Amino acid sequence: MNDPLNASDPKVANHHWYPFLRYQEECKANGNEATVEGWMRSNGKLNARIEFEKSKIAAEQQEAAKKATAQTANENNNSSTS
């Protein structure tokens, strides 16, 4: 019987923490730290969060660029009036 939900072999079982334990072994073999967040990211469970983080970073970079442009324009106006 190869039903992964009824399997007692941790190498194929997909219930409880067996998938995370396999991820943990894989990370250890690669010399990486295993975290629940990393495991969830690797399985696509946090795609919405990842997209939110990317859009937040892009918005912050865009805002910083606007501020830098405004500051440069302001400095140019001040120097030309002096």
C-alpha positions as CSV (number, residue, x, y, z in Angstrom):
1,M,0.0,0.0,0.0
2,N,1.6,3.3,-1.1
3,D,-1.0,5.8,0.4
4,P,1.2,8.7,1.6
5,L,-1.4,9.6,4.2
6,N,-1.3,6.2,5.8
7,A,2.4,5.6,5.3
8,S,4.5,5.1,8.4
9,D,7.8,5.5,6.5
10,P,9.0,9.1,7.1
11,K,10.7,9.2,3.7
12,V,7.3,9.1,1.8
13,A,4.7,10.1,4.4
14,N,3.0,13.4,3.8
15,H,1.3,13.9,7.1
16,H,2.3,15.6,10.3
17,W,5.8,17.0,10.1
18,Y,7.3,14.4,7.8
19,P,7.6,16.8,4.8
20,F,9.3,19.3,7.0
21,L,11.7,16.7,8.4
22,R,12.7,15.8,4.9
23,Y,13.2,19.5,4.1
24,Q,15.3,19.7,7.3
25,E,17.5,16.8,6.2
26,E,17.9,18.4,2.7
27,C,19.0,21.7,4.2
28,K,21.4,20.0,6.5
29,A,22.9,18.1,3.6
30,N,23.3,21.4,1.7
31,G,24.7,23.2,4.8
32,N,21.7,25.5,5.1
33,E,19.5,26.4,8.1
34,A,16.1,24.8,8.0
35,T,13.2,27.1,9.0
36,V,9.5,26.7,8.8
37,E,9.2,29.9,6.8
38,G,11.9,28.7,4.3
39,W,10.1,25.4,4.0
40,M,6.8,27.1,3.3
41,R,8.4,29.5,0.8
42,S,10.0,26.5,-1.0
43,N,6.6,24.8,-1.3
44,G,4.8,27.9,-2.6
45,K,2.8,28.4,0.5
46,L,3.8,32.0,0.9
47,N,3.6,33.3,-2.6
48,A,1.1,36.1,-1.7
49,R,3.5,37.2,1.1
50,I,6.5,37.1,-1.3
51,E,4.6,39.2,-3.8
52,F,3.6,41.7,-1.1
53,E,7.3,42.0,0.1
54,K,8.5,42.6,-3.5
55,S,5.9,45.3,-4.1
56,K,6.6,46.9,-0.8
57,I,10.3,47.1,-1.6
58,A,9.6,48.4,-5.1
59,A,7.3,51.1,-3.6
60,E,10.0,52.1,-1.1
61,Q,12.6,52.4,-3.8
62,Q,10.3,54.4,-6.0
63,E,9.5,56.8,-3.1
64,A,13.3,57.2,-2.3
65,A,13.9,58.0,-6.0
66,K,11.2,60.6,-6.0
67,K,12.6,62.2,-2.8
68,A,16.1,62.2,-4.3
69,T,14.8,63.8,-7.5
70,A,12.9,66.4,-5.6
71,Q,15.9,67.2,-3.4
72,T,18.2,67.5,-6.4
73,A,15.7,69.8,-8.2
74,N,15.4,71.9,-5.0
75,E,19.2,72.2,-4.6
76,N,19.5,73.2,-8.3
77,N,16.8,75.9,-7.8
78,N,18.5,77.2,-4.7
79,S,21.9,77.4,-6.4
80,S,20.6,79.1,-9.5
81,T,18.9,81.9,-7.4
82,S,22.0,82.6,-5.4
